[in-house]
Amino acid sequence: MRTYPVKFYRQRAIGGYIVDFYCSKAKLIVELDGSQHFTEDAIKYDDNRTHVLEVLWFEMLRFTNEQIDHKFKEVCECIDNCIRNSI
């Protein structure tokens, strides 16, 4: 949304990883997880990735594709609440 008070960037390199969405003002990373994220190896990789990014003082929010498809309003409200509490 162009009138939203903070800017989000897509596909940014941070801490050696490419993140889906990033808001620099709130130090927030939003990840959208498709089915490929639910294998044993992917879960371990994502856990390590989350740890590295949190050590760098980023807050991480993860949402599944199903949440995006079926609870989009709630996902947006969660992101908005996180941002408002961060800035």
Rosetta blueprint (number, residue, H / E / L):
1 M L
2 R L
3 T L
4 Y L
5 P L
6 V L
7 K L
8 F L
9 Y E
10 R E
11 Q E
12 R E
13 A E
14 I E
15 G L
16 G L
17 Y E
18 I E
19 V E
20 D E
21 F E
22 Y E
23 C E
24 S L
25 K L
26 A L
27 K L
28 L E
29 I E
30 V E
31 E E
32 L E
33 D E
34 G L
35 S H
36 Q H
37 H H
38 F H
39 T L
40 E H
41 D H
42 A H
43 I H
44 K H
45 Y H
46 D H
47 D H
48 N H
49 R H
50 T H
51 H H
52 V H
53 L H
54 E H
55 V H
56 L L
57 W L
58 F L
59 E E
60 M E
61 L E
62 R E
63 F E
64 T E
65 N H
66 E H
67 Q H
68 I H
69 D H
70 H H
71 K L
72 F H
73 K H
74 E H
75 V H
76 C H
77 E H
78 C H
79 I H
80 D H
81 N H
82 C H
83 I H
84 R H
85 N H
86 S H
87 I L
